[in-house]
Amino acid sequence: MLVTINVAVLPAIIIILRLRRRTQARSRFDEKLTVVIVLIFGVLIAPTAFGQGILDVVVQVVQGVSRSGR
């Protein structure tokens, strides 16, 4: 039996656990570390179908906002 895990799952779990903490309990280092983990997560999911779907949604939202500003 072979068990595999997607590499992007671990950063996603870490992000969820870190964001559940109260804001007052976070230091600047904790906030910077969370940003780095989120960036790594973004790089890992970017080439996947899920990442492309997120990109498409963001592009549509940005286009809609820019059209409404005209």
Summary of the structure (lengths in Angstrom):
residues: 70
radius of gyration: 16.2
end to end distance: 58.0
largest distance: 58.0
contacts: 137
relative contact order: 0.10
helix: 74%
strand: 0%
